[in-house]
């Protein structure tokens, strides 16, 4: 009798497990991209952490390693979310031009701090309306067009004056580049620039620098939902800093509202306020409103500052590591531009090697190695695979920029890869530092113009040199490994800006 009872219990348990597995298999979406198995609840996250610890690989490199095993498009569960990782250009191009893959994942940090739904994290019509409006505003102020060149050149000259004051002493360029990048976007969004010595502006830039430091070296966990409940000291510091930034932005928006004169805009905020009044008058588009305005302004300000500043820091570092390329740029600038004036956009066609070097900096550094994640708004397909609604789509831009099938010797810094046999510039569509498709960076044209003008002006006037009392970094120096946070930035370094004759 006891034997029969044991058999019955075993049979019941076997049937129960079989039923649960069958139910799971039937509910599981078919034809998902292949990928590794994970743990309950946490998914593959513990495995990623363990592999990263053992190998020392950065997240984008780690995902590229998994792609070699599972394919260029693979999936994995992370804290209950299905994440689809794209590791080559064609996959990203197809996905990001798909109207069903245009949403953003919900980030609790943005909602907790912002209180609204800005352009960067919005989805659906809330995103589309603000994207259209932002594009219209930028065009109306000539952002990214040749007419805007003077604004950026004036800021570049202010930057060079600040650098000249230190008279070639070793300095961390982060402060200079943050300020000058911020001032360009401030002139568009706020209608004003700030002196580098302005205490409020200095405090704001210090906060932004601190937050990017806090989210580096593994601190990215502050944006995961679990961080809200753990309440670590890092998380609390990030929240406090973000709140300080939002308070600053809300004050500026309020000041604009108090003096706003309809249809007489002088900056982005004024034109957004005009649109709000129009939407209220005709009772249309809810997305353009007073709650979303500070959030959108903040995202434009932070993105416009950090990406340009970080790229310039990488550019300076690479020029110190590869002085032969720096000298070649000096010769090209002196031949094309001369010593009696500063470079202009009109010189760009003749500054092939200079511009090729800037492109190679963007490729090699890949300052947003995993881009900005998209979310799938509706069930859709990607190639042969089924992509269910709610999936997070992660573009591995680092993998694309280091794909040996596209770039010969991808780990080598070589501007020549963007030149043909006659030395003529050849841009490649696989270089997508501002991503691609329907949600590409709205400030792409502005950023490209800034980088060109700042880079050429600085190299026209200065030689970037490693301090005399420090060993010169070589191509394998640890400085070039960078620090991974919200962006991939170089480790802190010092440079001597030596004035050229």
Wavefront OBJ file of the C-alpha trace (Angstrom):
o trace
v 0.000 0.000 0.000
v 2.828 2.343 0.902
v 4.531 1.480 -2.421
v 1.398 2.344 -4.360
v 1.048 5.612 -2.450
v 4.624 6.571 -3.314
v 4.007 5.779 -6.981
v 0.838 7.872 -6.926
v 2.660 10.846 -5.414
v 5.507 10.548 -7.902
v 3.031 10.256 -10.756
v 1.104 13.300 -9.583
v 4.301 15.348 -9.253
v 5.491 14.223 -12.689
v 2.171 15.128 -14.275
v 2.134 18.482 -12.502
v 5.642 19.408 -13.677
v 4.823 18.213 -17.202
v 1.638 20.310 -17.204
v 3.493 23.437 -16.006
v 6.251 23.019 -18.594
v 3.734 22.416 -21.364
v 1.721 25.461 -20.315
v 4.850 27.598 -20.299
v 5.898 26.279 -23.701
v 2.477 26.956 -25.223
v 2.396 30.505 -23.826
v 5.969 31.276 -24.838
v 6.110 33.309 -28.074
v 7.360 31.247 -30.994
v 10.272 32.128 -33.243
v 11.918 34.568 -30.869
v 15.559 35.389 -31.607
v 17.815 32.727 -30.065
v 19.657 33.477 -26.863
v 20.928 32.225 -23.522
v 18.721 30.871 -20.751
v 18.493 32.843 -17.534
v 17.434 32.549 -13.919
v 13.900 33.033 -12.598
v 13.055 36.726 -12.017
v 16.599 38.062 -12.627
v 16.967 36.376 -16.001
v 20.454 36.448 -17.503
v 21.621 39.421 -15.426
v 23.644 37.370 -12.874
v 25.398 35.560 -15.726
v 26.300 38.867 -17.378
v 27.711 40.184 -14.125
v 29.767 37.020 -13.562
v 31.168 36.940 -17.108
v 32.015 40.659 -16.916
v 33.828 40.069 -13.614
v 35.833 37.169 -15.045
v 36.723 38.731 -18.381
v 36.902 42.442 -17.570
v 34.874 43.151 -20.703
v 32.671 46.206 -20.915
v 28.922 45.619 -21.481
v 28.943 46.250 -25.246
v 31.961 43.965 -25.714
v 30.306 41.310 -23.578
v 27.119 41.399 -25.661
v 29.192 41.196 -28.821
v 30.829 38.067 -27.407
v 27.379 36.527 -26.870
v 26.459 37.441 -30.452
v 29.289 35.252 -31.722
v 27.557 32.309 -30.055
v 23.868 33.114 -30.547
v 23.863 35.254 -33.699
v 23.848 38.976 -34.542
v 20.243 39.203 -33.276
v 19.725 37.456 -29.958
v 17.356 37.710 -27.015
v 17.609 37.304 -23.263
v 15.443 37.948 -20.247
v 16.687 40.646 -17.822
v 14.673 41.251 -14.625
v 11.514 39.998 -16.304
v 11.946 41.986 -19.516
v 12.691 40.489 -22.913
v 15.741 42.261 -24.344
v 16.603 41.945 -28.044
v 20.234 42.836 -28.790
v 21.202 43.957 -32.317
v 24.859 43.617 -33.194
v 25.194 44.605 -36.838
v 24.290 47.590 -38.967
v 21.636 45.987 -41.175
v 19.694 44.719 -38.135
v 19.680 48.161 -36.510
v 18.753 49.879 -39.770
v 15.781 47.569 -40.283
v 14.613 47.749 -36.678
v 14.899 51.496 -36.184
v 13.041 52.268 -39.383
v 10.186 50.024 -38.232
v 7.313 52.208 -36.906
v 6.495 49.485 -34.370
v 9.931 49.828 -32.756
v 9.808 53.541 -31.958
v 8.827 53.580 -28.299
v 11.040 54.038 -25.258
v 11.227 51.677 -22.283
v 9.792 53.224 -19.144
v 12.606 54.458 -16.919
v 11.456 54.973 -13.352
v 14.273 57.470 -12.743
v 12.951 59.898 -15.362
v 9.396 59.722 -14.035
v 10.453 60.057 -10.403
v 12.539 63.160 -11.080
v 11.056 64.814 -14.156
v 7.369 64.690 -13.338
v 6.559 64.862 -17.026
v 7.213 63.081 -20.299
v 9.951 64.790 -22.237
v 11.047 64.173 -25.811
v 13.758 61.701 -24.834
v 11.629 59.179 -22.927
v 8.223 59.767 -24.551
v 6.522 57.230 -26.811
v 3.697 57.310 -29.342
v 2.006 60.627 -30.044
v 3.662 62.254 -27.017
v 7.010 61.656 -28.694
v 5.865 62.394 -32.247
v 4.334 65.764 -31.329
v 7.393 66.965 -29.418
v 9.748 65.636 -32.092
v 7.890 67.564 -34.814
v 7.854 70.707 -32.704
v 11.549 70.443 -31.818
v 12.489 69.966 -35.463
v 10.418 73.011 -36.420
v 12.003 75.147 -33.686
v 15.548 74.095 -34.578
v 14.976 74.877 -38.236
v 13.484 78.272 -37.428
v 16.651 79.239 -35.553
v 18.925 77.813 -38.228
v 20.308 75.105 -35.943
v 22.647 72.862 -37.885
v 22.582 75.155 -40.927
v 25.421 77.277 -42.239
v 23.746 80.400 -40.849
v 24.359 79.033 -37.344
v 28.114 78.751 -37.891
v 28.830 82.185 -36.410
v 27.159 81.270 -33.104
v 29.364 78.202 -32.668
v 32.511 79.978 -33.889
v 31.976 82.725 -31.311
v 31.716 80.092 -28.590
v 34.844 78.391 -29.928
v 36.725 81.685 -29.663
v 35.547 82.087 -26.065
v 36.825 78.575 -25.383
v 40.236 79.353 -26.854
v 40.503 82.528 -24.763
v 39.779 80.534 -21.593
v 42.404 77.954 -22.567
v 44.962 80.660 -23.374
v 44.643 82.054 -19.857
v 46.195 78.940 -18.338
v 49.319 79.530 -20.484
v 50.021 75.943 -21.390
v 49.815 74.533 -17.878
v 48.541 70.936 -17.548
v 44.758 70.910 -17.211
v 41.831 68.511 -17.273
v 39.880 69.647 -20.376
v 36.556 68.310 -19.066
v 35.538 71.633 -17.474
v 36.290 73.644 -20.633
v 34.497 71.288 -22.988
v 31.451 70.882 -20.756
v 31.026 74.637 -20.527
v 31.484 75.400 -24.199
v 29.182 72.544 -25.323
v 26.552 73.591 -22.802
v 26.675 77.202 -23.942
v 25.869 76.297 -27.547
v 22.716 74.422 -26.554
v 21.908 77.114 -23.957
v 21.927 79.780 -26.660
v 19.276 77.817 -28.555
v 17.141 76.557 -25.679
v 17.468 79.355 -23.103
v 18.326 82.247 -25.421
v 21.515 83.044 -23.498
v 25.030 81.851 -22.815
v 26.730 81.785 -19.421
v 30.155 83.007 -18.426
v 32.385 80.163 -17.296
v 32.727 81.914 -13.921
v 28.956 82.217 -13.346
v 28.387 80.458 -9.980
v 24.956 79.053 -10.890
v 26.218 77.752 -14.215
v 29.329 76.307 -12.580
v 27.172 74.541 -9.972
v 24.944 73.116 -12.687
v 27.913 71.765 -14.652
v 29.427 70.286 -11.474
v 26.150 68.451 -10.802
v 26.049 67.007 -14.314
v 29.682 65.892 -14.093
v 29.005 64.286 -10.714
v 26.014 62.356 -12.026
v 27.916 60.976 -14.976
v 30.653 59.934 -12.552
v 28.126 58.235 -10.264
v 26.648 56.238 -13.127
v 30.060 55.044 -14.301
v 32.001 51.936 -13.317
v 28.970 49.793 -12.643
v 26.808 52.568 -11.231
v 24.323 52.050 -14.050
v 22.313 49.982 -11.585
v 20.814 53.259 -10.367
v 18.498 53.252 -13.395
v 17.213 49.716 -12.783
v 13.806 49.486 -11.044
v 15.291 47.599 -8.089
v 17.480 50.612 -7.223
v 14.399 52.522 -6.076
v 13.799 49.951 -3.357
v 17.436 49.444 -2.374
v 17.926 53.210 -1.863
v 21.720 53.045 -2.063
v 23.792 56.151 -1.337
v 24.618 56.367 -5.059
v 20.954 56.250 -5.994
v 20.055 58.956 -3.462
v 22.877 61.183 -4.708
v 21.766 60.780 -8.337
v 18.167 61.621 -7.425
v 19.246 64.710 -5.472
v 21.418 65.953 -8.327
v 18.700 65.336 -10.901
v 16.213 67.229 -8.749
v 18.652 70.150 -8.488
v 18.991 70.228 -12.283
v 15.208 70.104 -12.754
v 14.740 72.924 -10.225
v 17.206 75.041 -12.208
v 15.360 74.314 -15.452
v 11.912 74.937 -13.964
v 13.112 78.358 -12.734
v 14.273 79.269 -16.240
v 10.977 78.092 -17.754
v 9.030 80.090 -15.170
v 11.091 83.209 -15.919
v 10.233 82.786 -19.596
v 6.544 82.376 -18.808
v 6.509 85.611 -16.787
v 7.827 87.737 -19.670
v 6.526 85.683 -22.579
v 5.099 87.644 -25.500
v 3.163 85.471 -27.898
v 4.614 85.019 -31.389
v 7.803 86.914 -30.502
v 10.107 83.992 -29.680
v 13.793 84.380 -28.977
v 14.581 80.755 -28.115
v 13.283 77.182 -27.901
v 11.333 77.752 -24.678
v 9.467 80.720 -26.147
v 8.376 78.761 -29.201
v 7.318 75.804 -27.051
v 5.235 78.208 -24.936
v 3.618 79.555 -28.108
v 2.684 76.008 -29.087
v 1.240 75.300 -25.626
v -1.052 78.309 -25.959
v -2.127 77.108 -29.396
v -2.888 73.599 -28.145
v -4.904 74.966 -25.234
v -6.804 77.380 -27.463
v -7.898 74.644 -29.854
v -7.983 71.896 -27.216
v -5.581 69.634 -29.091
v -2.347 67.715 -28.511
v -1.961 67.051 -24.801
v 1.769 66.178 -25.158
v 2.883 69.789 -25.614
v 2.279 71.117 -22.111
v 3.856 72.911 -19.150
v 4.709 69.643 -17.370
v 6.633 68.187 -20.302
v 8.495 71.375 -21.226
v 11.160 71.308 -18.432
v 11.736 67.592 -19.072
v 12.327 68.113 -22.780
v 14.534 71.139 -22.159
v 16.573 69.153 -19.655
v 17.074 66.244 -22.044
v 18.160 68.536 -24.878
v 20.531 70.357 -22.537
v 22.115 67.243 -21.002
v 22.401 65.299 -24.270
v 23.712 68.325 -26.162
v 26.356 68.935 -23.516
v 27.611 65.453 -22.641
v 27.956 63.884 -26.077
v 29.873 66.796 -27.624
v 32.081 67.317 -24.580
v 32.965 63.626 -24.292
v 33.770 63.326 -28.003
v 36.096 66.342 -27.780
v 37.895 64.825 -24.798
v 38.441 61.612 -26.752
v 39.666 63.642 -29.734
v 42.268 65.451 -27.625
v 43.399 62.202 -26.029
v 43.802 60.417 -29.363
v 45.782 63.338 -30.744
v 48.198 63.051 -27.797
v 48.485 59.280 -28.213
v 49.033 59.600 -31.986
v 51.055 62.822 -32.429
v 51.867 61.901 -36.058
v 48.184 62.355 -36.928
v 48.054 65.616 -34.998
v 51.045 66.970 -36.937
v 49.429 65.928 -40.213
v 46.263 67.841 -39.284
v 48.367 70.895 -38.426
v 49.985 70.762 -41.873
v 46.609 70.380 -43.586
v 45.095 73.282 -41.652
v 48.068 75.526 -42.394
v 47.922 74.662 -46.100
v 44.170 75.050 -46.547
v 43.318 77.743 -43.988
v 46.624 79.512 -43.391
v 47.625 81.262 -40.199
v 45.753 84.537 -40.675
v 42.214 83.307 -40.049
v 40.314 80.508 -38.335
v 38.794 77.489 -40.117
v 35.300 77.771 -41.577
v 32.680 75.287 -42.723
v 33.552 76.221 -46.297
v 37.014 74.672 -45.740
v 35.584 71.273 -44.844
v 35.792 69.824 -48.374
v 39.552 70.466 -48.449
v 40.226 69.277 -44.877
v 39.777 65.621 -45.741
v 42.292 64.143 -43.302
v 41.168 66.412 -40.459
v 37.541 65.394 -40.878
v 38.480 61.726 -41.383
v 40.301 61.856 -38.038
v 37.215 63.223 -36.311
v 35.123 60.409 -37.816
v 37.671 57.857 -36.623
v 37.471 59.292 -33.100
v 33.710 58.812 -33.151
v 34.052 55.258 -34.470
v 36.774 54.107 -32.108
v 35.453 55.768 -28.950
v 31.767 54.941 -29.596
v 30.669 57.177 -26.726
v 27.175 55.642 -26.617
v 28.240 52.005 -27.025
v 24.725 50.623 -26.500
v 22.917 53.589 -27.993
v 19.570 54.501 -26.492
v 17.193 51.553 -26.039
v 13.970 51.334 -28.020
v 10.816 49.505 -27.015
v 8.450 47.553 -29.217
v 5.042 49.259 -29.212
v 3.235 46.475 -31.086
v 3.921 42.879 -32.020
v 6.153 42.915 -35.080
v 8.894 41.050 -36.907
v 12.599 41.643 -37.464
v 13.954 39.554 -40.307
v 12.736 36.014 -39.640
v 12.091 36.650 -35.950
v 8.957 37.519 -34.016
v 9.339 40.515 -31.683
v 6.540 40.783 -29.095
v 5.098 44.028 -27.809
v 6.978 45.389 -24.801
v 10.365 43.986 -25.843
v 13.369 46.231 -25.262
v 15.546 46.674 -28.361
v 19.210 47.356 -27.634
v 21.535 48.492 -30.467
v 25.160 47.500 -29.916
v 26.794 50.471 -31.624
v 30.220 49.468 -30.343
v 29.892 46.109 -32.138
v 28.813 47.879 -35.334
v 31.741 50.303 -35.148
v 34.184 47.446 -34.511
v 32.782 44.924 -36.992
v 35.781 43.358 -38.803
v 33.572 42.672 -41.824
v 33.145 46.432 -42.251
v 36.312 47.901 -40.729
v 39.698 46.329 -41.419
v 41.663 45.994 -38.164
v 38.821 47.635 -36.199
v 40.819 48.043 -32.961
v 43.399 50.154 -34.761
v 43.017 53.954 -34.777
v 43.404 54.788 -38.451
v 41.804 57.870 -40.058
v 42.918 56.612 -43.491
v 39.986 54.179 -43.488
v 37.728 57.155 -44.340
v 39.857 58.239 -47.329
v 40.031 56.725 -50.806
v 43.268 56.123 -52.720
v 43.272 59.794 -53.801
v 42.852 61.114 -50.278
v 39.200 62.078 -50.849
v 36.876 61.714 -47.869
v 34.628 58.651 -47.974
v 32.017 58.604 -45.219
v 30.467 55.216 -44.418
v 26.844 54.600 -43.551
v 27.879 52.058 -40.905
v 29.217 54.892 -38.742
v 26.144 55.862 -36.690
v 27.260 57.710 -33.528
v 23.916 59.551 -33.505
v 22.064 56.278 -34.175
v 19.717 55.906 -37.148
v 16.083 55.768 -38.204
v 12.947 57.434 -36.930
v 14.384 58.258 -33.480
v 17.867 59.346 -34.480
v 19.351 62.217 -32.479
v 17.293 65.370 -33.089
v 20.428 67.477 -32.566
v 22.641 65.477 -34.943
v 23.308 68.320 -37.387
v 24.090 70.727 -34.560
v 26.459 68.252 -32.892
v 28.329 67.569 -36.144
v 28.807 71.276 -36.733
v 30.016 71.825 -33.167
v 32.522 68.986 -33.315
v 33.960 70.168 -36.620
v 34.300 73.806 -35.535
v 35.681 73.115 -32.055
v 38.100 70.439 -33.279
v 39.499 72.511 -36.158
v 39.698 75.739 -34.155
v 41.557 74.077 -31.283
v 44.046 72.304 -33.549
v 44.563 75.467 -35.578
v 45.601 77.342 -32.454
v 47.141 74.689 -30.181
v 49.262 71.580 -30.001
v 47.881 68.989 -27.571
v 50.757 67.607 -25.534
v 51.007 65.195 -22.635
v 52.578 66.861 -19.555
v 56.387 66.695 -19.519
v 56.567 64.994 -16.134
v 54.316 62.112 -17.223
v 55.063 59.245 -19.593
v 53.414 59.651 -22.973
v 50.478 57.233 -23.368
v 50.860 54.656 -26.112
v 48.150 52.980 -28.228
v 47.601 50.320 -25.540
v 47.477 52.758 -22.623
v 44.741 52.136 -20.034
v 43.429 55.661 -20.644
v 42.068 54.475 -23.986
v 39.920 51.797 -22.330
v 37.629 54.491 -20.975
v 34.946 54.412 -18.305
v 31.541 52.972 -19.032
v 28.510 54.766 -17.627
v 25.666 56.525 -19.373
v 28.356 57.317 -21.930
v 31.749 55.805 -22.688
v 34.118 58.524 -21.558
v 37.898 58.667 -21.198
v 39.510 58.369 -17.800
v 40.583 61.678 -16.297
v 43.735 62.979 -17.982
v 45.788 66.162 -18.172
v 46.805 67.972 -21.342
v 49.024 70.914 -22.146
v 47.482 73.219 -24.736
v 50.619 74.710 -26.279
v 49.946 77.782 -28.420
v 51.079 77.442 -32.028
v 53.047 80.212 -33.703
l 1 2 3 4 5 6 7 8 9 10 11 12 13 14 15 16 17 18 19 20 21 22 23 24 25 26 27 28 29 30 31 32 33 34 35 36 37 38 39 40 41 42 43 44 45 46 47 48 49 50 51 52 53 54 55 56 57 58 59 60 61 62 63 64 65 66 67 68 69 70 71 72 73 74 75 76 77 78 79 80 81 82 83 84 85 86 87 88 89 90 91 92 93 94 95 96 97 98 99 100 101 102 103 104 105 106 107 108 109 110 111 112 113 114 115 116 117 118 119 120 121 122 123 124 125 126 127 128 129 130 131 132 133 134 135 136 137 138 139 140 141 142 143 144 145 146 147 148 149 150 151 152 153 154 155 156 157 158 159 160 161 162 163 164 165 166 167 168 169 170 171 172 173 174 175 176 177 178 179 180 181 182 183 184 185 186 187 188 189 190 191 192 193 194 195 196 197 198 199 200 201 202 203 204 205 206 207 208 209 210 211 212 213 214 215 216 217 218 219 220 221 222 223 224 225 226 227 228 229 230 231 232 233 234 235 236 237 238 239 240 241 242 243 244 245 246 247 248 249 250 251 252 253 254 255 256 257 258 259 260 261 262 263 264 265 266 267 268 269 270 271 272 273 274 275 276 277 278 279 280 281 282 283 284 285 286 287 288 289 290 291 292 293 294 295 296 297 298 299 300 301 302 303 304 305 306 307 308 309 310 311 312 313 314 315 316 317 318 319 320 321 322 323 324 325 326 327 328 329 330 331 332 333 334 335 336 337 338 339 340 341 342 343 344 345 346 347 348 349 350 351 352 353 354 355 356 357 358 359 360 361 362 363 364 365 366 367 368 369 370 371 372 373 374 375 376 377 378 379 380 381 382 383 384 385 386 387 388 389 390 391 392 393 394 395 396 397 398 399 400 401 402 403 404 405 406 407 408 409 410 411 412 413 414 415 416 417 418 419 420 421 422 423 424 425 426 427 428 429 430 431 432 433 434 435 436 437 438 439 440 441 442 443 444 445 446 447 448 449 450 451 452 453 454 455 456 457 458 459 460 461 462 463 464 465 466 467 468 469 470 471 472 473 474 475 476 477 478 479 480 481 482 483 484 485 486 487 488 489 490 491 492 493 494 495 496 497 498 499 500 501
